[in-house]
Amino acid sequence: MPATARTASLPWSLLLLDPQKLLFSFSSFMAAAATLFIAFEFSLPRPWWALLTVYVTAQPMAGAFRPKMLYRLGGILTGATVSILVVPNLQHAPELLVLCMAAWTGLCIYLAVLDRTPRAFLFQMAAFSSAVISFPYLDDPADVFTTTISRVEEMTVAITCVSFAHGLLQPWSVKPVIHGRASSFLAHASRWTREALGQRHTRLEYEHRRMLAADVAELGMMAIHLPADPWPAKAGRRMVLGVQKQLATILPLASAAANRLDMLSALAPLDPELARLIEETRAWLTKSAELQYAAGHALAMRCRKLAERKEHPLFWRDLLRASLCVRMAEFVEAQVEACRLVKQLGSAPAAQPKQGRERDKSFPLARDHGLAMLAGLATATAIILYCAVWILLAWPNGSATAAFAALITCSFATQDDPAPVLGRYLGATLLTFPLAAFYLFAVLPRVDGCAMLIVTLAPALLGIGYIQATPSLSARALPMFSCLIVALGFLDRFMADFATFINVGLAQVGGIIATIAVAKMFRSVNVSWTAKRMIRGNWIEIGQMASVARPFRPVHWTSMAIDRLGQIAARMAVAEGSDALHAADGLADLRIGRNVIAIRRTLSTVPMPIQATLREVLEGIASLFQARGRKGELLPPPTSLLTSLDKAIAAMCTAEQPEPSHPALLALVGMRCNLFPTAPVPRMAGDA
């Protein structure tokens, strides 16, 4: 019955139109209309290029399209400058010219993949704008200067029209999206932590926990858009970065508390006071963010008070209880602060203290030079192959194929495996050809004047614009726009030539097919291979932090580890269930890294004999994670490391007036729980 009802209501749901998506499509259409009017009025040679730039630049959120607009404009100017400098000087050596343009394009893609911010659009636009300008003039570079100026004028007109149209008609802000995502994360984290602290807690799936990291990473990428958003940017960005840092702290703390509870429950039933505190914490997590903020401080104080309760002598369960309570207190405090910031984020921005500006300057991103270099080399190799085939076959439309293929290659260079996306790109292109033929041969011959042209194009542009505003379908919008606009080929006068239409269509399809073939040969890496590289990077950095011979630089490590975990989460969704990647628990690595930081920070504050045992533990951690980084495998920790951990724990517990909540002692307990969860209970002074 429910299935039948859902099926019956499906056609009606398809007829419901989203007003915001309609507004976005209308804004883009108005920008396209203004662009066409200016292009025809001032006799720009390629109005279709300006029209296509409109829809490449437009984005559904103001905070998203404005930085891209500025960076794309800068990329166009950069690519045009390179074209003017390189093409005329190498006109007598086409082979060297192809190599130079391929090297330039590869360098731009390397920087684009490495950057991972809206600034990457500058490098992408610089790459394929220089390719589109240069390749059609490899044989005859005499007019390259005039052509370059024309392309820059056309793109500048398009970008300016998009900016004004969307700014006036559709001034959406990224602020509500960020506030909604942050609120959703808090609710999700509360629900997951409540389940993890349950008495019948079972180990949750890796994907479920890693998706929390993906939300934190995505929130950071959204925050990058704020400097160009209409919302007061500087205060807003500092606030969002503060929210993100708190959310990044919540994840490992909640995971650590759940881990300690599992191990403590496995030893013996919880004592009544601790069980009551856990139930009250779980009940607190069911409340709204406002009520959590109101009652959170008192709950955190109770957790810390129980953690500081001293027992003589200390048993292993006492250390686990202290670790659990401290992590719960830290989690509650982080959750309370996050609730405060999210509430402030959703209200009118208040003045921020100046001293917080430097502290919340950035949320660092994890970058992989190897992956970026692979993308750049693949792009450069692809362009060389395109040009070689074009020149050897002496194909008249080969320059268009090479330029179009270079544009597509640059557009999808950041994908691990762009071939499936390019396949959908090809499908959307083929589906649009009948529409383009209908317009070119049935509609446009009856059109007279720019105004009539804009009216006749309105149904197609508005429809595809609505598709562009739909997240699940937006990837198909660009090839549809590209096929329709390029196939129509708006020149200074109308020409409905079937042979030209077929040649242009073959150039587009040939460019896409060639790009797919090159992607299959050079870029079809398994997503798990990319994720394993990120995990190896995390292991290597943990090993470096643990090595006492290296300088201690823990700043931003947690942020970068969370960012890597978010990137891994996006790839875990398509990894095979039996893949060895699932065995690597990124949250456990994150907790170990934080424990390493805690030990190194307190190393100079403990007595010398204890320092020696802590150094032995750190060296063992460094050796383990460096070996994991070299081998690329989740090597089991050696028993010698367990011995060192037990020795260090015993040394700290036998010191004068041992503190069960000492940061170094809690870090040692955390390392033992994470690395040796099934090891026997260590012998303590209280066991004698």
C-alpha positions as CSV (number, residue, x, y, z in Angstrom):
1,M,0.0,0.0,0.0
2,P,2.7,2.6,0.9
3,A,4.6,1.7,-2.3
4,T,1.5,2.1,-4.4
5,A,0.9,5.5,-2.9
6,R,4.5,6.6,-3.5
7,T,4.3,5.4,-7.1
8,A,1.0,7.2,-7.7
9,S,2.4,10.5,-6.3
10,L,5.6,10.4,-8.3
11,P,4.3,12.1,-11.5
12,W,2.7,14.9,-9.5
13,S,6.0,15.5,-7.6
14,L,7.8,15.9,-10.9
15,L,5.4,18.7,-11.9
16,L,6.2,20.7,-8.8
17,L,8.7,23.4,-9.5
18,D,11.0,24.9,-7.0
19,P,10.7,28.7,-6.9
20,Q,14.4,29.2,-6.0
21,K,15.5,27.0,-8.9
22,L,13.2,28.9,-11.2
23,L,14.6,32.1,-10.0
24,F,18.1,30.9,-10.6
25,S,17.2,29.8,-14.1
26,F,15.5,33.1,-14.9
27,S,18.5,35.1,-13.6
28,S,20.9,33.1,-15.8
29,F,18.6,33.6,-18.7
30,M,18.5,37.4,-18.2
31,A,22.3,37.4,-18.0
32,A,22.4,35.4,-21.3
33,A,20.0,37.8,-22.9
34,A,22.0,40.8,-21.9
35,T,25.2,39.0,-23.1
36,L,23.7,38.3,-26.5
37,F,22.4,41.8,-26.9
38,I,25.8,43.3,-26.1
39,A,27.6,40.8,-28.3
40,F,25.4,41.5,-31.4
41,E,25.3,45.2,-30.7
42,F,29.1,45.5,-30.7
43,S,29.7,42.9,-33.4
44,L,31.7,40.5,-31.2
45,P,32.9,37.7,-33.5
46,R,31.8,34.7,-31.3
47,P,28.6,35.4,-29.4
48,W,28.2,31.7,-28.7
49,W,31.4,31.7,-26.7
50,A,30.1,34.5,-24.5
51,L,26.8,32.8,-24.1
52,L,28.4,29.5,-23.1
53,T,30.6,31.4,-20.6
54,V,27.4,32.7,-18.9
55,Y,26.2,29.2,-18.0
56,V,29.7,28.0,-17.1
57,T,30.1,30.8,-14.6
58,A,26.6,30.9,-13.1
59,Q,26.2,29.0,-9.8
60,P,23.1,28.5,-7.6
61,M,24.5,30.3,-4.6
62,A,25.8,33.9,-4.6
63,G,28.7,32.8,-2.3
64,A,29.6,30.1,-4.8
65,F,29.5,31.9,-8.1
66,R,31.1,35.2,-7.1
67,P,34.6,33.9,-6.2
68,K,34.5,31.6,-9.2
69,M,33.6,34.6,-11.4
70,L,36.6,36.6,-10.1
71,Y,39.0,33.7,-10.4
72,R,37.8,32.8,-13.8
73,L,38.2,36.3,-15.0
74,G,41.8,36.3,-13.7
75,G,42.4,32.9,-15.3
76,I,41.1,34.2,-18.7
77,L,43.5,37.1,-18.5
78,T,46.4,34.8,-17.5
79,G,45.7,32.3,-20.3
80,A,45.3,35.1,-22.9
81,T,48.7,36.6,-21.9
82,V,50.4,33.2,-22.2
83,S,48.8,32.7,-25.6
84,I,50.0,36.0,-26.9
85,L,53.6,35.4,-25.5
86,V,54.0,31.8,-26.7
87,V,52.1,31.3,-30.0
88,P,53.8,34.1,-32.2
89,N,57.3,33.2,-30.9
90,L,57.0,29.5,-31.7
91,Q,54.9,29.8,-34.9
92,H,57.7,28.1,-37.0
93,A,58.0,25.2,-34.6
94,P,54.5,23.7,-34.1
95,E,55.9,20.6,-32.3
96,L,57.6,22.8,-29.7
97,L,54.5,24.9,-29.5
98,V,52.4,21.9,-28.7
99,L,54.9,20.8,-26.1
100,C,54.9,24.2,-24.5
101,M,51.1,24.5,-24.4
102,A,50.8,21.0,-23.0
103,A,53.4,21.7,-20.3
104,W,51.6,25.0,-19.4
105,T,48.2,23.2,-19.2
106,G,49.7,20.4,-17.1
107,L,51.2,22.9,-14.7
108,C,47.9,24.7,-14.3
109,I,46.0,21.5,-13.6
110,Y,48.6,20.5,-11.1
111,L,48.1,23.8,-9.2
112,A,44.3,23.4,-9.6
113,V,44.2,19.9,-8.1
114,L,46.6,20.9,-5.3
115,D,44.8,24.0,-4.3
116,R,41.3,22.6,-3.5
117,T,39.7,26.1,-3.0
118,P,37.8,28.4,-5.4
119,R,41.2,29.7,-6.4
120,A,41.6,26.5,-8.4
121,F,39.2,27.9,-11.0
122,L,41.8,30.5,-11.9
123,F,44.2,27.8,-12.8
124,Q,41.6,25.7,-14.7
125,M,40.4,28.7,-16.7
126,A,44.0,29.7,-17.4
127,A,44.6,26.2,-18.8
128,F,41.7,25.7,-21.1
129,S,41.4,29.4,-22.2
130,S,45.0,29.3,-23.5
131,A,44.2,26.0,-25.2
132,V,41.0,27.2,-26.8
133,I,42.7,30.4,-28.0
134,S,46.0,28.8,-29.2
135,F,45.1,25.5,-30.8
136,P,42.9,26.9,-33.7
137,Y,45.9,29.1,-34.7
138,L,48.8,26.7,-34.6
139,D,49.0,26.7,-38.4
140,D,48.4,30.4,-38.9
141,P,49.2,32.5,-35.8
142,A,49.1,35.8,-37.5
143,D,45.7,36.8,-36.1
144,V,46.3,35.4,-32.6
145,F,46.4,38.8,-30.9
146,T,43.1,39.9,-32.4
147,T,41.5,36.6,-31.6
148,T,42.8,36.7,-28.0
149,I,41.4,40.2,-27.4
150,S,38.0,39.1,-28.9
151,R,37.8,36.0,-26.6
152,V,38.7,38.1,-23.5
153,E,36.1,40.7,-24.4
154,E,33.4,38.0,-24.9
155,M,34.2,36.3,-21.6
156,T,34.4,39.6,-19.7
157,V,31.0,40.7,-21.0
158,A,29.5,37.3,-20.0
159,I,31.0,37.3,-16.5
160,T,29.9,40.9,-15.9
161,C,26.3,40.2,-17.0
162,V,26.2,37.1,-14.8
163,S,27.4,39.1,-11.8
164,F,24.8,41.8,-12.2
165,A,21.9,39.5,-13.0
166,H,22.4,37.1,-10.1
167,G,23.3,39.9,-7.7
168,L,20.1,41.8,-8.4
169,L,17.6,39.1,-9.1
170,Q,18.8,36.1,-7.1
171,P,21.0,37.3,-4.2
172,W,21.1,34.0,-2.4
173,S,23.6,33.7,0.4
174,V,25.7,30.7,1.4
175,K,25.0,31.6,5.1
176,P,21.7,29.7,5.4
177,V,23.3,26.6,3.8
178,I,26.3,26.7,6.2
179,H,24.0,27.2,9.2
180,G,21.8,24.3,8.1
181,R,24.8,22.0,7.5
182,A,26.3,22.9,10.9
183,S,23.0,22.4,12.7
184,S,22.6,19.1,10.9
185,F,26.0,18.0,12.0
186,L,25.3,18.8,15.6
187,A,22.1,16.8,15.5
188,H,23.8,13.9,13.8
189,A,26.8,14.0,16.2
190,S,24.4,14.1,19.2
191,R,22.4,11.1,17.9
192,W,25.6,9.1,17.1
193,T,27.2,9.8,20.5
194,R,23.9,8.9,22.3
195,E,24.0,5.5,20.5
196,A,27.7,5.1,21.2
197,L,27.2,5.7,24.9
198,G,24.3,3.3,25.1
199,Q,24.5,0.2,27.4
200,R,24.0,-2.1,24.4
201,H,26.5,-0.2,22.3
202,T,27.7,-2.1,19.2
203,R,30.5,-1.0,16.9
204,L,29.1,1.3,14.3
205,E,30.1,1.0,10.7
206,Y,33.1,3.0,9.5
207,E,31.1,4.8,6.8
208,H,28.6,6.1,9.3
209,R,31.3,7.7,11.5
210,R,33.4,9.0,8.6
211,M,30.4,10.8,7.1
212,L,30.6,13.2,10.1
213,A,34.2,14.0,9.0
214,A,32.9,14.6,5.5
215,D,30.4,17.1,6.8
216,V,33.2,19.0,8.6
217,A,35.4,19.1,5.5
218,E,32.4,20.3,3.4
219,L,31.6,23.0,5.9
220,G,35.2,24.3,5.5
221,M,34.9,24.4,1.7
222,M,31.7,26.4,2.1
223,A,33.4,28.8,4.5
224,I,35.9,29.6,1.8
225,H,33.1,31.2,-0.3
226,L,32.2,33.7,2.5
227,P,34.6,36.5,1.5
228,A,32.5,37.2,-1.6
229,D,29.1,36.6,0.0
230,P,26.7,39.5,0.6
231,W,26.6,38.6,4.3
232,P,29.2,40.6,6.2
233,A,32.2,38.5,5.2
234,K,35.0,38.9,7.7
235,A,33.0,38.4,10.9
236,G,31.1,35.6,9.2
237,R,34.1,33.7,8.0
238,R,35.8,33.9,11.4
239,M,32.6,32.6,13.0
240,V,32.3,29.7,10.5
241,L,35.9,28.7,11.0
242,G,35.3,28.7,14.7
243,V,32.3,26.4,14.3
244,Q,34.3,24.1,12.0
245,K,37.1,23.8,14.5
246,Q,34.7,22.9,17.3
247,L,33.0,20.3,15.1
248,A,36.4,18.9,14.2
249,T,37.1,18.5,18.0
250,I,33.7,16.9,18.7
251,L,34.4,13.9,16.3
252,P,37.5,12.4,18.0
253,L,36.2,13.2,21.5
254,A,32.9,11.4,21.0
255,S,34.7,8.5,19.4
256,A,37.2,8.2,22.3
257,A,34.4,8.3,24.9
258,A,32.6,5.4,23.1
259,N,35.9,3.4,22.9
260,R,36.5,3.8,26.6
261,L,33.0,2.8,27.5
262,D,33.3,-0.3,25.4
263,M,36.4,-1.4,27.2
264,L,35.2,-0.4,30.7
265,S,31.9,-2.3,30.2
266,A,33.8,-5.4,29.1
267,L,35.7,-5.6,32.4
268,A,32.7,-5.3,34.9
269,P,29.4,-3.6,35.3
270,L,29.6,0.2,35.6
271,D,29.4,1.6,39.1
272,P,26.0,3.3,39.8
273,E,27.4,6.9,39.8
274,L,29.1,6.5,36.4
275,A,26.1,4.7,34.9
276,R,23.8,7.5,36.1
277,L,26.1,10.1,34.7
278,I,26.2,8.4,31.3
279,E,22.4,8.1,31.2
280,E,22.1,11.8,32.0
281,T,24.6,12.6,29.3
282,R,22.5,10.6,26.8
283,A,19.4,12.3,27.9
284,W,21.1,15.7,27.5
285,L,22.0,14.8,23.9
286,T,18.3,14.3,23.1
287,K,17.6,18.0,23.9
288,S,17.6,20.9,21.5
289,A,20.8,22.9,20.9
290,E,19.5,25.7,23.2
291,L,18.8,23.4,26.1
292,Q,22.1,21.6,25.6
293,Y,23.9,25.0,25.8
294,A,22.0,25.9,29.0
295,A,22.7,22.7,30.9
296,G,26.0,21.7,29.3
297,H,28.5,23.4,31.7
298,A,27.1,21.8,34.8
299,L,27.2,18.4,33.1
300,A,30.8,18.9,32.1
301,M,31.8,19.9,35.7
302,R,30.2,16.7,37.0
303,C,32.2,14.6,34.5
304,R,35.4,16.3,35.5
305,K,34.7,15.9,39.2
306,L,34.2,12.2,38.8
307,A,37.4,11.9,36.7
308,E,39.4,13.6,39.4
309,R,38.3,11.2,42.1
310,K,41.5,9.5,43.4
311,E,41.6,5.8,44.3
312,H,44.5,4.3,46.2
313,P,45.8,2.1,44.8
314,L,44.9,2.7,41.2
315,F,43.4,-0.1,39.1
316,W,43.1,-0.3,35.3
317,R,39.4,0.2,35.5
318,D,40.0,3.4,37.5
319,L,42.1,4.7,34.6
320,L,39.5,3.8,32.1
321,R,36.8,5.5,34.1
322,A,39.0,8.7,34.4
323,S,39.7,8.6,30.6
324,L,36.0,8.1,29.9
325,C,34.9,11.0,32.1
326,V,37.5,13.4,30.9
327,R,36.7,12.6,27.2
328,M,33.0,13.0,28.0
329,A,33.6,16.4,29.7
330,E,35.7,17.6,26.8
331,F,33.0,16.4,24.4
332,V,30.3,18.2,26.3
333,E,32.3,21.4,26.4
334,A,33.0,21.2,22.7
335,Q,29.3,20.5,22.0
336,V,28.2,23.5,24.1
337,E,30.6,25.8,22.4
338,A,29.6,24.6,19.0
339,C,25.9,25.1,19.9
340,R,26.7,28.7,20.9
341,L,28.6,29.4,17.7
342,V,25.9,27.8,15.5
343,K,23.2,29.8,17.2
344,Q,25.3,33.0,16.6
345,L,25.8,31.9,13.0
346,G,22.1,31.8,12.4
347,S,21.4,35.2,13.9
348,A,22.6,38.6,12.8
349,P,26.4,38.8,12.9
350,A,27.7,40.6,15.9
351,A,31.0,42.4,16.2
352,Q,33.8,39.9,16.7
353,P,36.8,40.6,19.0
354,K,39.9,41.6,17.2
355,Q,42.1,39.1,19.0
356,G,40.1,36.3,17.5
357,R,41.0,37.2,13.9
358,E,44.4,35.7,13.8
359,R,43.4,32.6,15.7
360,D,40.6,31.7,13.3
361,K,42.4,32.7,10.1
362,S,42.1,29.4,8.3
363,F,41.2,25.7,8.5
364,P,44.2,24.0,6.7
365,L,43.6,21.5,3.9
366,A,45.5,18.3,3.3
367,R,47.1,18.4,-0.1
368,D,48.7,15.5,-2.1
369,H,51.4,16.6,-4.5
370,G,51.6,13.2,-6.0
371,L,48.0,13.1,-7.0
372,A,48.2,16.6,-8.3
373,M,51.3,15.8,-10.4
374,L,49.5,12.7,-11.8
375,A,46.6,14.8,-12.9
376,G,48.9,17.4,-14.5
377,L,51.0,14.8,-16.3
378,A,47.9,13.0,-17.6
379,T,46.4,16.3,-18.9
380,A,49.6,17.3,-20.7
381,T,50.0,13.8,-22.2
382,A,46.3,13.9,-23.4
383,I,46.8,17.2,-25.1
384,I,50.0,16.0,-26.9
385,L,48.1,13.0,-28.1
386,Y,45.1,15.1,-29.3
387,C,47.4,17.4,-31.3
388,A,49.4,14.5,-32.7
389,V,46.3,12.8,-34.1
390,W,44.9,16.0,-35.5
391,I,48.2,16.9,-37.3
392,L,48.9,13.4,-38.6
393,L,45.4,13.0,-40.0
394,A,45.3,16.6,-41.4
395,W,41.7,16.9,-40.2
396,P,40.3,20.4,-41.0
397,N,38.2,20.3,-37.8
398,G,40.9,18.8,-35.7
399,S,41.8,22.1,-34.1
400,A,38.2,22.3,-32.7
401,T,38.4,18.7,-31.5
402,A,41.7,19.4,-29.7
403,A,40.4,22.6,-28.1
404,F,37.2,21.0,-27.0
405,A,39.0,17.9,-25.7
406,A,41.4,20.2,-23.8
407,L,38.5,22.1,-22.3
408,I,36.8,18.9,-21.1
409,T,40.0,17.4,-19.8
410,C,40.7,20.5,-17.7
411,S,37.1,20.6,-16.4
412,F,37.3,17.1,-15.0
413,A,41.0,16.9,-14.0
414,T,40.1,16.8,-10.3
415,Q,38.2,13.6,-10.6
416,D,39.9,10.3,-9.4
417,D,38.4,8.5,-12.3
418,P,36.8,11.0,-14.8
419,A,35.8,8.3,-17.3
420,P,32.3,7.6,-15.8
421,V,31.5,11.3,-15.5
422,L,32.7,11.8,-19.1
423,G,30.4,9.0,-20.2
424,R,27.4,10.8,-18.8
425,Y,28.7,14.0,-20.4
426,L,28.7,12.2,-23.8
427,G,25.2,10.9,-23.2
428,A,23.8,14.3,-22.3
429,T,25.6,15.7,-25.5
430,L,24.0,13.2,-27.8
431,L,20.5,13.7,-26.3
432,T,20.8,17.5,-27.0
433,F,21.8,17.2,-30.7
434,P,18.1,16.7,-31.9
435,L,17.2,19.9,-30.0
436,A,20.0,21.8,-31.6
437,A,19.1,20.5,-35.0
438,F,15.5,21.5,-34.5
439,Y,16.5,25.1,-33.5
440,L,19.1,25.4,-36.3
441,F,17.0,24.2,-39.2
442,A,13.4,24.7,-38.1
443,V,13.3,27.7,-35.8
444,L,16.2,30.1,-36.5
445,P,15.6,30.5,-40.2
446,R,12.4,32.3,-39.3
447,V,14.0,34.5,-36.6
448,D,14.9,38.1,-37.4
449,G,16.7,40.2,-34.9
450,C,18.3,39.8,-31.5
451,A,15.1,40.2,-29.5
452,M,13.3,37.4,-31.5
453,L,16.4,35.2,-31.1
454,I,16.3,35.6,-27.3
455,V,12.6,34.9,-27.2
456,T,12.9,31.7,-29.2
457,L,15.8,30.4,-27.1
458,A,14.0,31.1,-23.8
459,P,12.3,27.7,-23.5
460,A,15.5,25.7,-24.0
461,L,17.7,27.9,-21.9
462,L,15.2,28.2,-19.0
463,G,14.7,24.5,-19.0
464,I,18.3,23.5,-19.0
465,G,18.9,26.3,-16.4
466,Y,16.4,24.7,-14.1
467,I,18.3,21.4,-14.5
468,Q,21.5,23.2,-13.6
469,A,19.9,24.4,-10.3
470,T,19.0,20.8,-9.4
471,P,21.9,19.2,-7.6
472,S,21.2,15.6,-8.8
473,L,21.1,16.7,-12.4
474,S,23.5,19.7,-12.5
475,A,26.3,17.6,-14.0
476,R,24.2,17.1,-17.2
477,A,23.5,20.8,-17.7
478,L,26.9,21.9,-18.9
479,P,27.2,19.4,-21.8
480,M,23.6,20.2,-22.8
481,F,24.4,24.0,-22.9
482,S,27.7,23.3,-24.7
483,C,26.1,21.1,-27.3
484,L,23.2,23.4,-28.0
485,I,25.1,26.7,-28.0
486,V,28.2,25.5,-29.9
487,A,26.1,23.6,-32.5
488,L,24.0,26.7,-33.2
489,G,27.2,28.7,-33.7
490,F,26.0,32.3,-33.4
491,L,28.3,34.2,-35.8
492,D,27.9,37.7,-37.1
493,R,25.3,36.4,-39.6
494,F,23.1,33.3,-39.6
495,M,24.2,30.1,-41.5
496,A,22.1,26.9,-41.4
497,D,24.6,24.6,-43.1
498,F,24.1,20.9,-42.6
499,A,27.7,19.9,-43.3
500,T,29.0,22.5,-40.8
501,F,26.5,21.3,-38.2
502,I,27.7,17.7,-38.7
503,N,31.4,18.7,-38.6
504,V,30.9,20.7,-35.4
505,G,28.9,17.9,-33.8
506,L,31.6,15.3,-34.8
507,A,34.2,17.6,-33.3
508,Q,32.4,17.7,-30.0
509,V,31.7,14.0,-29.9
510,G,35.2,13.2,-31.1
511,G,36.7,15.4,-28.4
512,I,34.6,13.7,-25.7
513,I,35.4,10.2,-26.9
514,A,39.1,11.0,-27.2
515,T,39.0,12.4,-23.6
516,I,37.3,9.3,-22.4
517,A,39.9,7.1,-24.1
518,V,42.8,9.1,-22.6
519,A,41.1,9.0,-19.1
520,K,40.8,5.3,-19.4
521,M,44.5,5.0,-20.2
522,F,46.0,7.5,-17.8
523,R,43.5,8.5,-15.1
524,S,41.3,5.5,-14.3
525,V,42.8,4.9,-10.8
526,N,40.8,3.0,-8.2
527,V,39.2,5.3,-5.7
528,S,40.5,3.0,-2.9
529,W,44.1,3.6,-4.2
530,T,43.6,7.4,-3.7
531,A,42.1,6.9,-0.3
532,K,45.0,4.6,0.7
533,R,47.4,7.3,-0.3
534,M,45.6,9.7,2.1
535,I,45.7,7.1,4.9
536,R,49.4,6.6,4.3
537,G,49.9,10.4,4.5
538,N,48.2,10.4,7.9
539,W,50.4,7.5,9.1
540,I,53.6,9.3,8.0
541,E,52.6,12.5,9.8
542,I,51.8,10.6,13.0
543,G,55.2,9.0,12.9
544,Q,56.9,12.3,12.4
545,M,55.0,13.9,15.3
546,A,55.9,11.0,17.6
547,S,59.6,11.1,16.7
548,V,61.3,13.1,19.5
549,A,64.3,13.8,17.2
550,R,62.0,15.9,15.0
551,P,60.7,19.4,15.8
552,F,57.3,19.3,17.4
553,R,54.8,21.2,15.2
554,P,51.3,20.0,16.1
555,V,49.5,23.2,14.9
556,H,46.6,22.4,12.5
557,W,47.3,18.6,12.6
558,T,43.8,17.7,13.8
559,S,42.3,19.9,11.2
560,M,44.3,18.3,8.4
561,A,43.5,14.8,9.7
562,I,39.8,15.6,9.8
563,D,40.1,17.0,6.2
564,R,41.7,13.7,5.0
565,L,39.1,11.7,6.8
566,G,36.4,13.7,5.0
567,Q,38.0,13.0,1.6
568,I,38.3,9.3,2.5
569,A,34.6,9.3,3.4
570,A,33.6,10.5,0.0
571,R,35.5,7.6,-1.6
572,M,34.4,4.9,0.9
573,A,30.9,5.1,-0.6
574,V,32.1,3.6,-3.8
575,A,34.8,1.3,-2.4
576,E,34.1,-2.5,-2.3
577,G,32.8,-3.8,0.9
578,S,35.6,-6.3,1.1
579,D,38.3,-3.7,0.3
580,A,41.2,-3.6,2.9
581,L,40.5,0.1,3.1
582,H,37.7,-0.6,5.5
583,A,40.1,-2.1,8.0
584,A,41.9,1.2,8.5
585,D,40.0,3.0,11.2
586,G,40.7,6.7,10.5
587,L,39.1,7.8,13.8
588,A,41.5,5.5,15.7
589,D,44.5,7.1,13.9
590,L,43.0,10.5,14.7
591,R,42.8,9.6,18.4
592,I,46.3,8.3,18.5
593,G,47.6,11.4,16.9
594,R,45.9,13.6,19.5
595,N,47.4,11.4,22.2
596,V,50.9,11.8,20.7
597,I,50.4,15.6,20.9
598,A,49.3,15.4,24.5
599,I,52.3,13.3,25.5
600,R,54.8,15.6,23.7
601,R,53.3,18.7,25.3
602,T,53.6,17.3,28.8
603,L,57.0,15.6,28.3
604,S,59.0,18.4,29.9
605,T,56.7,18.7,32.9
606,V,57.2,15.1,34.3
607,P,60.2,13.8,36.3
608,M,63.2,12.5,34.3
609,P,62.6,8.8,35.0
610,I,59.0,9.1,33.6
611,Q,60.3,11.1,30.7
612,A,62.5,8.1,29.7
613,T,59.5,5.8,29.6
614,L,57.4,8.3,27.6
615,R,60.2,8.7,25.1
616,E,60.3,5.0,24.7
617,V,56.6,4.9,23.9
618,L,56.9,7.8,21.4
619,E,59.8,6.0,19.6
620,G,57.7,2.9,19.4
621,I,54.7,4.8,18.0
622,A,57.0,6.6,15.5
623,S,58.5,3.3,14.3
624,L,55.1,1.7,13.9
625,F,53.5,4.5,11.9
626,Q,56.6,5.1,9.8
627,A,56.6,1.4,8.9
628,R,52.9,1.6,8.0
629,G,53.6,4.6,5.8
630,R,56.5,2.8,4.0
631,K,54.6,-0.4,3.5
632,G,51.2,1.1,2.9
633,E,49.6,-1.6,5.1
634,L,47.9,-1.7,8.5
635,L,50.8,-3.5,10.2
636,P,49.9,-4.8,13.7
637,P,51.7,-3.1,16.6
638,P,54.5,-5.1,18.1
639,T,54.3,-6.5,21.6
640,S,57.4,-4.4,22.5
641,L,55.1,-1.3,22.2
642,L,52.6,-2.9,24.5
643,T,55.4,-3.5,27.0
644,S,56.5,0.1,26.7
645,L,53.0,1.4,27.3
646,D,52.4,-0.8,30.3
647,K,55.8,0.3,31.7
648,A,55.0,4.0,31.2
649,I,51.5,3.6,32.8
650,A,53.0,1.8,35.8
651,A,55.7,4.5,36.2
652,M,53.1,7.3,36.2
653,C,50.8,5.5,38.6
654,T,53.6,4.8,41.1
655,A,54.7,8.4,41.2
656,E,53.9,10.5,44.2
657,Q,50.3,11.5,44.3
658,P,49.3,10.0,40.9
659,E,46.6,12.0,39.1
660,P,44.3,9.7,37.1
661,S,43.3,12.6,34.9
662,H,46.9,13.7,34.1
663,P,47.0,14.4,30.3
664,A,50.0,12.1,29.7
665,L,48.5,9.3,31.7
666,L,45.2,9.6,29.8
667,A,47.1,9.7,26.5
668,L,48.9,6.4,27.4
669,V,45.6,4.8,28.3
670,G,44.1,6.0,25.1
671,M,47.0,4.6,23.0
672,R,46.7,1.2,24.7
673,C,43.0,1.1,24.1
674,N,43.3,2.0,20.4
675,L,46.4,-0.1,19.6
676,F,45.8,-3.2,21.8
677,P,42.0,-3.4,22.4
678,T,42.1,-7.1,23.0
679,A,45.2,-7.2,25.1
680,P,45.0,-8.5,28.7
681,V,44.4,-6.0,31.5
682,P,47.8,-4.6,32.5
683,R,49.1,-5.3,36.0
684,M,48.9,-2.3,38.2
685,A,50.1,-1.4,41.7
686,G,46.7,-2.2,43.0
687,D,46.9,-5.7,41.7
688,A,49.8,-6.7,44.0
